[in-house]
Amino acid sequence: MLRTALLTTRGHIDLLRVASAACRRGC
């Protein structure tokens, strides 16, 4: 369970990072 939670958190962080990069380019 802990491993899945860590992977999910890491995935969310990656998504946020990608979103930030995309916003920097688009906005």
ChimeraX attribute file (.defattr): number of C-alpha atoms within 10 A of each C-alpha:
attribute: neighborCount
match mode: 1-to-1
recipient: residues
	/A:1	6
	/A:2	7
	/A:3	8
	/A:4	9
	/A:5	10
	/A:6	11
	/A:7	12
	/A:8	12
	/A:9	12
	/A:10	12
	/A:11	12
	/A:12	12
	/A:13	12
	/A:14	12
	/A:15	12
	/A:16	12
	/A:17	12
	/A:18	12
	/A:19	12
	/A:20	13
	/A:21	12
	/A:22	11
	/A:23	10
	/A:24	9
	/A:25	8
	/A:26	7
	/A:27	7
